[in-house]
Amino acid sequence: MKKVVRKIISMALACMLILELPMFVHAKTTESIVVEKETENTMELIGQEVVHIKYDGTVVYESDNQEEIKIMPQSIANDKITCSFAYYYLGKNSKKQPQYQVVMSISSSVTLKSSVLSTQAEGISTWHNNAATHSGKTGKNTRTFVYTSSNPPSNPYCNVKATIKTINSTHNLSVRKITNPISK
């Protein structure tokens, strides 16, 4: 029951951050990635994680993948920054190559300046970054990738880390592994 409640709270936070809050973002992509129009029309949520940065600097991670984390809804009001990572399967392109996307949504009680979302897909040795500038209390940063190998993983995980800059501080979020909890 606790797991169900936690999932509901996480989904509500993610939806609130992604859908309901106005997003004022001016993103600059550091590398060119194109998602083809012929892509299967699927956007399946594979995994998600919510990060709470408290005013005292404490960072609390909430994830479907970790049983020990328990976040009470009233504690969200005490957050300086709430950040959610959503990991999606986008379907296959015209070459039958699987495409994935990580979306980082940020909500802050102070004005955001910029963010860098870094991803490392399963089987890939390098990190790829996407920098975005922000000019309000909400922001969004997205990384999309395609497996071009002849034998891609069937249900890959993605390592993510981020740097979030506000008008008066910088927060580095450590590496987290986002995956489908069912595939664990």
RAURGI-V527382 format. One record per residue. N is the residue number from 1. SS is DSSP state (H for helix, E for strand, - for the rest). D_CENTER is the distance of its C-alpha to the mean C-alpha in Angstrom with 1 decimal. Layout:
<<N/SS/D_CENTER> <N/SS/D_CENTER>>
This chain:
<<1/-/25.2> <2/H/23.0> <3/H/20.2> <4/H/20.6> <5/H/20.5> <6/H/17.4> <7/H/15.6> <8/H/17.2> <9/H/16.1> <10/H/12.4> <11/H/12.7> <12/H/14.7> <13/H/12.4> <14/H/9.5> <15/H/12.4> <16/H/13.9> <17/H/11.1> <18/H/10.5> <19/H/14.2> <20/H/16.7> <21/-/16.0> <22/-/17.4> <23/-/15.0> <24/-/17.1> <25/E/15.4> <26/E/17.3> <27/E/15.2> <28/E/16.9> <29/-/15.9> <30/-/17.3> <31/-/18.0> <32/-/19.1> <33/-/17.4> <34/-/19.0> <35/-/18.2> <36/-/21.7> <37/-/23.2> <38/-/24.7> <39/-/21.5> <40/-/21.7> <41/-/20.6> <42/-/18.0> <43/-/14.4> <44/E/13.9> <45/E/11.0> <46/E/11.1> <47/E/9.1> <48/E/6.8> <49/E/7.0> <50/E/8.1> <51/E/9.6> <52/E/12.9> <53/E/14.9> <54/E/18.5> <55/-/21.3> <56/-/23.0> <57/-/20.1> <58/-/19.2> <59/E/15.6> <60/E/15.0> <61/E/12.3> <62/E/12.2> <63/E/11.4> <64/-/13.2> <65/-/14.2> <66/-/16.2> <67/-/19.3> <68/-/20.3> <69/-/17.8> <70/-/19.2> <71/-/18.1> <72/-/20.7> <73/H/20.0> <74/H/22.5> <75/H/20.6> <76/H/17.8> <77/H/20.6> <78/H/21.0> <79/E/17.6> <80/E/17.7> <81/E/13.9> <82/E/11.4> <83/E/7.7> <84/E/5.3> <85/E/2.0> <86/E/4.2> <87/E/6.2> <88/E/9.4> <89/E/12.9> <90/E/14.6> <91/E/18.1> <92/E/20.6> <93/-/22.0> <94/-/25.8> <95/-/26.2> <96/-/24.7> <97/-/21.8> <98/E/18.5> <99/E/15.5> <100/E/11.8> <101/E/8.8> <102/E/5.1> <103/E/4.2> <104/E/3.5> <105/E/6.6> <106/E/9.2> <107/E/12.6> <108/E/15.3> <109/-/19.0> <110/-/19.9> <111/-/19.6> <112/E/16.7> <113/E/17.8> <114/E/15.1> <115/E/11.9> <116/E/11.3> <117/E/8.2> <118/E/9.8> <119/E/9.5> <120/E/12.5> <121/E/13.1> <122/-/15.8> <123/-/19.2> <124/-/18.2> <125/-/19.7> <126/-/18.1> <127/-/15.0> <128/E/13.9> <129/E/12.8> <130/E/12.0> <131/E/13.5> <132/E/13.6> <133/E/16.2> <134/E/16.1> <135/-/19.3> <136/-/18.7> <137/-/17.1> <138/E/13.9> <139/E/11.7> <140/E/9.1> <141/E/8.1> <142/E/7.7> <143/E/8.9> <144/E/11.2> <145/E/13.6> <146/E/16.8> <147/-/18.8> <148/-/22.2> <149/-/24.1> <150/-/26.8> <151/-/25.4> <152/-/21.6> <153/-/20.1> <154/-/20.3> <155/-/17.1> <156/-/15.2> <157/-/12.6> <158/E/10.1> <159/E/10.1> <160/E/7.5> <161/E/8.9> <162/E/9.1> <163/E/12.2> <164/E/12.6> <165/E/16.2> <166/E/18.1> <167/-/21.7> <168/-/22.9> <169/-/20.5> <170/E/17.9> <171/E/15.3> <172/E/14.1> <173/E/11.4> <174/E/12.7> <175/E/11.7> <176/E/10.1> <177/E/10.7> <178/E/8.7> <179/-/11.5> <180/-/13.5> <181/H/15.4> <182/H/18.5> <183/H/18.8> <184/-/19.0>>
